[in-house]
Amino acid sequence: MKPSTAAMASLVVALALAFIPLPAVAGAPFDVTISDADWGKSVAVRYHHGLFGWIDAGRVEFHHDGRTVIAPRGGQPSVTDNLAESLAHYAADRLGNPALGRQLAQVIEREVGK
């Protein structure tokens, strides 16, 4: 018995959806872990992904000399003067939602006490 074209198409779509990462939704919780370093504070960031659970998003470094460095997972570290706008730009590129970046900046700055 040969499967119908519609059944095969449904199977292909279901398999594709199972392997396509979905972006975090607005209001998604973030998990930040702060650790002290000789040069300042390091903030490891994870976000809750709808399909994969907790995902490592990278880190933010606050140096004693005033520099703030964003080191996204899979990206190049960069110095920023405006954490909220830098994270908003990154979230817009990766997740299509700049508000998530601004929300993350608020969480980080509140936790670090900046």
KOLDRENVEX-149435 format. One line per field, with one value per residue: residue number from 1; x negated, y, z of N, C-alpha, C in turn; residue in three letters. Coordinates in steps of 0.2 Angstrom, whole numbers, plus 5000, padded with zeros to 4 digits. Layout:
BEGIN
num: (NUM / ...)
nc1: (X / ...)
nc2: (Y / ...)
nc3: (Z / ...)
cac1: (X / ...)
cac2: (Y / ...)
cac3: (Z / ...)
cc1: (X / ...)
cc2: (Y / ...)
cc3: (Z / ...)
residu: (ALA / ...)
This chain:
BEGIN
num: (1 / 2 / 3 / 4 / 5 / 6 / 7 / 8 / 9 / 10 / 11 / 12 / 13 / 14 / 15 / 16 / 17 / 18 / 19 / 20 / 21 / 22 / 23 / 24 / 25 / 26 / 27 / 28 / 29 / 30 / 31 / 32 / 33 / 34 / 35 / 36 / 37 / 38 / 39 / 40 / 41 / 42 / 43 / 44 / 45 / 46 / 47 / 48 / 49 / 50 / 51 / 52 / 53 / 54 / 55 / 56 / 57 / 58 / 59 / 60 / 61 / 62 / 63 / 64 / 65 / 66 / 67 / 68 / 69 / 70 / 71 / 72 / 73 / 74 / 75 / 76 / 77 / 78 / 79 / 80 / 81 / 82 / 83 / 84 / 85 / 86 / 87 / 88 / 89 / 90 / 91 / 92 / 93 / 94 / 95 / 96 / 97 / 98 / 99 / 100 / 101 / 102 / 103 / 104 / 105 / 106 / 107 / 108 / 109 / 110 / 111 / 112 / 113 / 114)
nc1: (4996 / 4997 / 4992 / 5002 / 5000 / 5003 / 5002 / 4988 / 4983 / 4988 / 4980 / 4967 / 4968 / 4970 / 4959 / 4949 / 4953 / 4950 / 4936 / 4933 / 4927 / 4936 / 4939 / 4937 / 4951 / 4959 / 4957 / 4950 / 4942 / 4926 / 4910 / 4898 / 4881 / 4870 / 4853 / 4838 / 4823 / 4805 / 4804 / 4816 / 4834 / 4842 / 4856 / 4865 / 4877 / 4893 / 4907 / 4924 / 4929 / 4943 / 4943 / 4931 / 4928 / 4918 / 4906 / 4889 / 4884 / 4873 / 4862 / 4860 / 4848 / 4842 / 4831 / 4818 / 4812 / 4822 / 4827 / 4839 / 4842 / 4849 / 4852 / 4859 / 4865 / 4858 / 4854 / 4844 / 4835 / 4839 / 4836 / 4847 / 4856 / 4869 / 4879 / 4892 / 4897 / 4887 / 4890 / 4903 / 4902 / 4895 / 4904 / 4915 / 4909 / 4906 / 4918 / 4928 / 4935 / 4933 / 4936 / 4934 / 4920 / 4919 / 4926 / 4918 / 4906 / 4911 / 4913 / 4900 / 4893 / 4900 / 4897 / 4883 / 4881 / 4879)
nc2: (4994 / 5011 / 5026 / 5041 / 5057 / 5068 / 5063 / 5060 / 5073 / 5079 / 5072 / 5076 / 5090 / 5089 / 5083 / 5093 / 5104 / 5099 / 5100 / 5113 / 5127 / 5137 / 5154 / 5162 / 5167 / 5183 / 5190 / 5179 / 5169 / 5174 / 5167 / 5172 / 5171 / 5177 / 5180 / 5183 / 5191 / 5193 / 5205 / 5211 / 5208 / 5194 / 5189 / 5176 / 5171 / 5163 / 5158 / 5154 / 5143 / 5139 / 5126 / 5119 / 5121 / 5127 / 5138 / 5142 / 5158 / 5166 / 5179 / 5193 / 5205 / 5215 / 5226 / 5232 / 5244 / 5251 / 5246 / 5238 / 5222 / 5213 / 5196 / 5186 / 5170 / 5160 / 5172 / 5186 / 5194 / 5211 / 5228 / 5239 / 5254 / 5256 / 5245 / 5240 / 5244 / 5238 / 5224 / 5224 / 5226 / 5214 / 5204 / 5207 / 5204 / 5190 / 5184 / 5191 / 5200 / 5215 / 5219 / 5209 / 5209 / 5222 / 5219 / 5209 / 5216 / 5224 / 5215 / 5210 / 5222 / 5225 / 5213 / 5214 / 5226 / 5238)
nc3: (5000 / 4995 / 5002 / 5003 / 4994 / 5002 / 5015 / 5015 / 5013 / 5025 / 5034 / 5031 / 5034 / 5048 / 5052 / 5049 / 5057 / 5069 / 5070 / 5068 / 5076 / 5087 / 5091 / 5107 / 5116 / 5119 / 5135 / 5140 / 5152 / 5159 / 5164 / 5174 / 5179 / 5190 / 5192 / 5201 / 5195 / 5192 / 5184 / 5185 / 5184 / 5178 / 5169 / 5166 / 5153 / 5151 / 5141 / 5141 / 5129 / 5118 / 5112 / 5115 / 5129 / 5142 / 5135 / 5132 / 5131 / 5130 / 5137 / 5148 / 5152 / 5165 / 5167 / 5179 / 5174 / 5168 / 5156 / 5146 / 5140 / 5128 / 5125 / 5114 / 5112 / 5100 / 5093 / 5090 / 5104 / 5110 / 5114 / 5123 / 5124 / 5128 / 5135 / 5134 / 5121 / 5113 / 5116 / 5112 / 5098 / 5095 / 5099 / 5090 / 5078 / 5080 / 5086 / 5081 / 5089 / 5097 / 5110 / 5119 / 5121 / 5127 / 5139 / 5144 / 5147 / 5157 / 5167 / 5169 / 5173 / 5185 / 5193 / 5193 / 5199 / 5194)
cac1: (5000 / 4993 / 4995 / 5004 / 4996 / 5005 / 4999 / 4981 / 4982 / 4989 / 4975 / 4961 / 4969 / 4970 / 4951 / 4946 / 4955 / 4947 / 4929 / 4932 / 4927 / 4941 / 4936 / 4940 / 4956 / 4959 / 4958 / 4947 / 4937 / 4919 / 4907 / 4891 / 4876 / 4864 / 4847 / 4832 / 4816 / 4800 / 4805 / 4823 / 4839 / 4845 / 4863 / 4867 / 4884 / 4896 / 4914 / 4928 / 4932 / 4949 / 4942 / 4925 / 4927 / 4913 / 4900 / 4883 / 4884 / 4867 / 4860 / 4858 / 4843 / 4842 / 4824 / 4817 / 4810 / 4828 / 4829 / 4844 / 4841 / 4855 / 4849 / 4864 / 4864 / 4857 / 4852 / 4837 / 4836 / 4838 / 4837 / 4853 / 4858 / 4876 / 4880 / 4899 / 4897 / 4883 / 4893 / 4909 / 4900 / 4893 / 4910 / 4918 / 4906 / 4906 / 4924 / 4934 / 4938 / 4928 / 4939 / 4931 / 4914 / 4919 / 4928 / 4912 / 4902 / 4914 / 4912 / 4893 / 4891 / 4903 / 4894 / 4876 / 4882 / 4876)
cac2: (5000 / 5017 / 5032 / 5047 / 5063 / 5072 / 5060 / 5061 / 5080 / 5081 / 5069 / 5081 / 5096 / 5088 / 5082 / 5099 / 5108 / 5096 / 5102 / 5120 / 5131 / 5142 / 5159 / 5163 / 5171 / 5189 / 5188 / 5173 / 5170 / 5173 / 5165 / 5175 / 5169 / 5182 / 5177 / 5188 / 5189 / 5198 / 5211 / 5213 / 5203 / 5190 / 5187 / 5171 / 5172 / 5158 / 5160 / 5148 / 5142 / 5135 / 5119 / 5116 / 5122 / 5132 / 5138 / 5146 / 5164 / 5170 / 5182 / 5200 / 5206 / 5222 / 5227 / 5238 / 5250 / 5254 / 5243 / 5232 / 5218 / 5208 / 5190 / 5181 / 5163 / 5160 / 5178 / 5190 / 5199 / 5218 / 5233 / 5243 / 5259 / 5255 / 5238 / 5239 / 5245 / 5232 / 5218 / 5224 / 5225 / 5207 / 5200 / 5208 / 5200 / 5183 / 5182 / 5195 / 5204 / 5219 / 5220 / 5204 / 5212 / 5227 / 5216 / 5205 / 5221 / 5226 / 5209 / 5210 / 5227 / 5224 / 5208 / 5216 / 5232 / 5243)
cac3: (5000 / 4995 / 5006 / 4999 / 4994 / 5007 / 5021 / 5015 / 5014 / 5032 / 5038 / 5030 / 5038 / 5055 / 5054 / 5048 / 5063 / 5075 / 5070 / 5067 / 5082 / 5088 / 5095 / 5113 / 5116 / 5123 / 5142 / 5141 / 5157 / 5158 / 5170 / 5174 / 5184 / 5191 / 5195 / 5201 / 5192 / 5194 / 5180 / 5186 / 5185 / 5172 / 5169 / 5161 / 5152 / 5147 / 5140 / 5140 / 5122 / 5118 / 5110 / 5118 / 5136 / 5143 / 5130 / 5133 / 5126 / 5130 / 5143 / 5148 / 5156 / 5167 / 5169 / 5183 / 5171 / 5165 / 5150 / 5146 / 5134 / 5126 / 5121 / 5113 / 5110 / 5093 / 5090 / 5093 / 5109 / 5108 / 5119 / 5121 / 5129 / 5129 / 5135 / 5132 / 5114 / 5110 / 5117 / 5108 / 5091 / 5094 / 5099 / 5084 / 5073 / 5081 / 5088 / 5078 / 5095 / 5101 / 5117 / 5123 / 5122 / 5132 / 5145 / 5147 / 5149 / 5164 / 5172 / 5170 / 5177 / 5191 / 5196 / 5195 / 5204 / 5190)
cc1: (4996 / 4996 / 4997 / 4999 / 4997 / 5002 / 4991 / 4979 / 4983 / 4983 / 4968 / 4962 / 4968 / 4962 / 4948 / 4947 / 4951 / 4939 / 4928 / 4932 / 4932 / 4938 / 4940 / 4946 / 4956 / 4960 / 4954 / 4942 / 4930 / 4916 / 4900 / 4887 / 4871 / 4858 / 4841 / 4826 / 4811 / 4801 / 4812 / 4828 / 4841 / 4852 / 4864 / 4875 / 4887 / 4904 / 4918 / 4931 / 4938 / 4948 / 4937 / 4924 / 4922 / 4907 / 4895 / 4884 / 4878 / 4866 / 4859 / 4853 / 4843 / 4835 / 4823 / 4815 / 4816 / 4831 / 4834 / 4843 / 4847 / 4851 / 4855 / 4862 / 4863 / 4855 / 4846 / 4839 / 4835 / 4839 / 4843 / 4853 / 4865 / 4878 / 4887 / 4900 / 4893 / 4887 / 4900 / 4907 / 4898 / 4899 / 4915 / 4915 / 4907 / 4913 / 4930 / 4937 / 4933 / 4930 / 4935 / 4924 / 4914 / 4921 / 4922 / 4907 / 4904 / 4912 / 4905 / 4891 / 4894 / 4899 / 4886 / 4876 / 4878 / 4880)
cc2: (5006 / 5022 / 5037 / 5052 / 5067 / 5070 / 5061 / 5069 / 5082 / 5078 / 5074 / 5087 / 5095 / 5087 / 5089 / 5104 / 5105 / 5098 / 5109 / 5124 / 5136 / 5148 / 5159 / 5168 / 5177 / 5187 / 5182 / 5174 / 5170 / 5171 / 5168 / 5172 / 5173 / 5178 / 5183 / 5186 / 5195 / 5205 / 5214 / 5208 / 5200 / 5188 / 5182 / 5171 / 5165 / 5161 / 5153 / 5148 / 5137 / 5128 / 5116 / 5117 / 5128 / 5132 / 5143 / 5152 / 5168 / 5173 / 5189 / 5201 / 5214 / 5222 / 5233 / 5244 / 5254 / 5251 / 5238 / 5229 / 5213 / 5202 / 5185 / 5175 / 5163 / 5166 / 5181 / 5194 / 5206 / 5222 / 5237 / 5248 / 5259 / 5248 / 5236 / 5239 / 5239 / 5226 / 5218 / 5223 / 5217 / 5203 / 5201 / 5204 / 5192 / 5180 / 5186 / 5199 / 5208 / 5220 / 5215 / 5206 / 5217 / 5224 / 5212 / 5210 / 5224 / 5221 / 5209 / 5216 / 5227 / 5219 / 5210 / 5222 / 5238 / 5249)
cc3: (5000 / 4998 / 5001 / 4999 / 5000 / 5014 / 5021 / 5016 / 5022 / 5036 / 5037 / 5034 / 5045 / 5057 / 5053 / 5054 / 5069 / 5075 / 5068 / 5073 / 5082 / 5092 / 5102 / 5113 / 5121 / 5130 / 5144 / 5147 / 5156 / 5164 / 5169 / 5180 / 5185 / 5195 / 5195 / 5198 / 5194 / 5190 / 5182 / 5188 / 5178 / 5174 / 5164 / 5160 / 5148 / 5146 / 5139 / 5133 / 5122 / 5117 / 5114 / 5125 / 5137 / 5139 / 5133 / 5128 / 5126 / 5137 / 5142 / 5153 / 5158 / 5170 / 5174 / 5180 / 5167 / 5159 / 5151 / 5140 / 5134 / 5122 / 5120 / 5111 / 5102 / 5089 / 5093 / 5098 / 5107 / 5114 / 5117 / 5127 / 5131 / 5129 / 5132 / 5124 / 5110 / 5110 / 5113 / 5101 / 5090 / 5094 / 5093 / 5078 / 5074 / 5082 / 5085 / 5083 / 5099 / 5108 / 5121 / 5125 / 5128 / 5139 / 5148 / 5150 / 5156 / 5169 / 5174 / 5175 / 5184 / 5196 / 5198 / 5199 / 5200 / 5189)
residu: (MET / LYS / PRO / SER / THR / ALA / ALA / MET / ALA / SER / LEU / VAL / VAL / ALA / LEU / ALA / LEU / ALA / PHE / ILE / PRO / LEU / PRO / ALA / VAL / ALA / GLY / ALA / PRO / PHE / ASP / VAL / THR / ILE / SER / ASP / ALA / ASP / TRP / GLY / LYS / SER / VAL / ALA / VAL / ARG / TYR / HIS / HIS / GLY / LEU / PHE / GLY / TRP / ILE / ASP / ALA / GLY / ARG / VAL / GLU / PHE / HIS / HIS / ASP / GLY / ARG / THR / VAL / ILE / ALA / PRO / ARG / GLY / GLY / GLN / PRO / SER / VAL / THR / ASP / ASN / LEU / ALA / GLU / SER / LEU / ALA / HIS / TYR / ALA / ALA / ASP / ARG / LEU / GLY / ASN / PRO / ALA / LEU / GLY / ARG / GLN / LEU / ALA / GLN / VAL / ILE / GLU / ARG / GLU / VAL / GLY / LYS)
